[in-house]
């Protein structure tokens, strides 16, 4: 017995009448057309007759059946079996069956197939398998198939002698629905009637064809910007987007409409004609988009491409881009994972987005800086030659790299990247780390840390050339960290573990901020906000949520068209009385620096009648930012089997709830306070697609 590997499809046979003394001929079809290799068996009175269908789905079974009722069984791989009674017709008389058919689309696109939205003729041949002639034969074609409309249902064949076939060119006409699925088998029934009013019924299936539009690859073209193949804050780029027709019919006059609801993104050229796309063909068109200068680095953006074409063709696809480089990637190869969690905590405290990985991602160019943890003997990782070359390539492309390891500088085999640190491992060292101090005249001046991390064979480090020591072991005195600014890239080499530094007079948060400042992060202050509604009726109230990053101590809001028109509250409520489209601006300050973001045309106010017909936001999250404890309210009917996910900034799933029924007004409280601080994305997956909202956990 062969197990099924898919949901079984339905089988259909073209003939369920068996003539005595005549081989039984029938065609077996399934959802995708004729079925080759199906087993057809007829049994009666202890006799069994069977055969296997050929490539056309046809079987010819010689038999010795006697008149009466026989059992017919048809089986095929991944198909529901047929198990039914059939009539064995006694000899004598006429018997008309469907012999064959072909699609005649001379008045359509002339490709010989039944395509979506097309009206085609059917050339149908009738055969008299009886022993007597049939006179005055007519045929009527019917169908209850949802994708077929019979537009010419009758044909006159006239007299059909016994054993003869009469061809009916253009016998019938059918119209294929514009929304037919590609490869669908449409079902029809033909009833033959002769002058004596005898009638015979045959079934036929016809494969229907349609285009299937899918998104192919996309490419960022920023030759007028910094030409790094990415979209950066403040940059306008071209997006070359491929559309592929994976169906079996051509698509006509296809138009692509690019959209993005992210407030940081502006679509400059969003409509492009893809034209005709033949079956199996790919066409590429170029769109123009801009990212606001205030876009946070590493901000993930979702674009949607809606496709329309002739004959009611519609399709949609979406893809994600990251604006700018993600600030920090932590690659944790340390066997005991000592430093990474401390790094993540320090970064979260200063509101820097970071991704965590235990291996090297494929594309390191997505990251502004990499913090690599190699560990201390005997839980250390020895950097391989291939890994070292990967990191060297990253630095040569303008990256920033922090690398810590107790043996990597003096004991382990050096790789291509080691020389790029301008750091000399002068001694393999021992277990003598104690107090680690910053160096006067460098960005660590005045810092001091007690050390309690792993402490075996700690390499002694010395700078080469223009590199400089930034941390020293107090006793015995030797360098444990060296910084180097090459001009196109920057590095920090360390032999101690960041996670082993104890917070006291100085903190790991302060040290991390100094590292990032050296790497070029001049400010962590970032204004950002969202609102519970962006389209309202006149007189409605809108709640604004501050989602800014950094040590914000004050807020200055400006609400065009709103009452009040300004506010210094963190999360103000504003009333809009007058119809129009209005900007909203927020300036935040940490007492030293300030940052402003303005969302143009952010609030739309409509004049509403007795019924308020507005499009509210699909997801409301409050409070946001939060401590990991928050409420999610869904203001739309998403249907059944909805999945609620929370993704971190690396797109890893950190929370998931499946098979949830979501009606309008659905609300749930989530406690995810165990998660690290940082940026997260709430994703609602339903039959409508994906809806995404940003969350900040502090």
Secondary structure, DSSP 8 states (H G I E B T S, - for coil): -----S--B--EES--EEETTS-EEEEEEETTEE-TT-EEEEEETTEEEEEE--TTSEEEE-----SEEEEEEEE-TTB--EEEEEEEE-SSS--EEEEEEEEE-TTTT-SSSEETT-EEEEEEEEEE-SSS-EEEEEEEEE---TTEEEEE-EEEEEEE-TT-EEEEEEEEEEEE-TT--TT-EEEEEEEEE-TT--EEEEEEEEEEE---EEEEEEEEE-TTTT-SSSB-TT-EEEEEEEEEE-SSS-EEEEEEEEE---TTEEEEE-EEEEEEE-TT-EEEEEEEEEE-TT--TTEEEEEEEEEEETTTEEEEEEEEEEES-EEEEEEE--TT--SHHHHHHHHHHTT--EEEESS--S-GGGEEEEEEE---TTS-----HHHHHHHHHHHHTT-EEEEE-SSTTTTS---TTGGGGTEEEEE---S---EEEE-TTSTTTT-EEEB-S--SS--EEEE-TT-EEEEEETTTTEEEEEEEE-SS-EEEEESS-GGGB--SSS-HHHHHHHHHHHTT-----B--EEES-SEEETTEEEEEEE--BS---EEEEEETTEESSEE-SSS-EEEE-S-EEEEEEEEEE-SS-EEEEEEEEEEEEE---SS------SEEEESSSBSSEEEEEE-S--EEEEEEEEEETT--EEEEEEEEEE-TTEEEEEE-TTS-SEEEEEEEEETTEEEEEEEEE-
